[in-house]
Amino acid sequence: MSRRGVGSVLLALWGCSGSGAEKAISVGGTYQTVVTELEKTCADMGIQQHPTTVVHQPGDTILSVTHAGATYQAVLKSDGTLTGQPATFMIGNVTYVIRLSGQFTAEGVDIRADVEAAREPPCKISARWSGPKDGPPNVLP
């Protein structure tokens, strides 16, 4: 077989086998989340509707989630689950600690936000941020 013939066969074999590279997880974008209250012991605290923006570089395990003007850092697993780092905010004289957990799908996101208010008496509120992604779908390997 000529050199050209061998090269053609090798190219054909390589093309059939693929590169073997796995798709990198990618979940960055804007999500039209609907906020629903799950539980509440803070009588004067409520929920507000806001879209949720995720900044994520494809393949990274760290991302940021912005909702209602606050940004949270989270760890992303390859199955699309996220676990947020506790975020502390001071509003007035009250300290709030917010923890996020959730799941990305190809079409959107479902996040639970747990808020603890350090006041007397201490209280909590939990909410769900769930909705579809604007633009192209998420990539989940």
Disulfide bonds with the S-S distance in Angstrom:
Cys42-Cys123 1.92
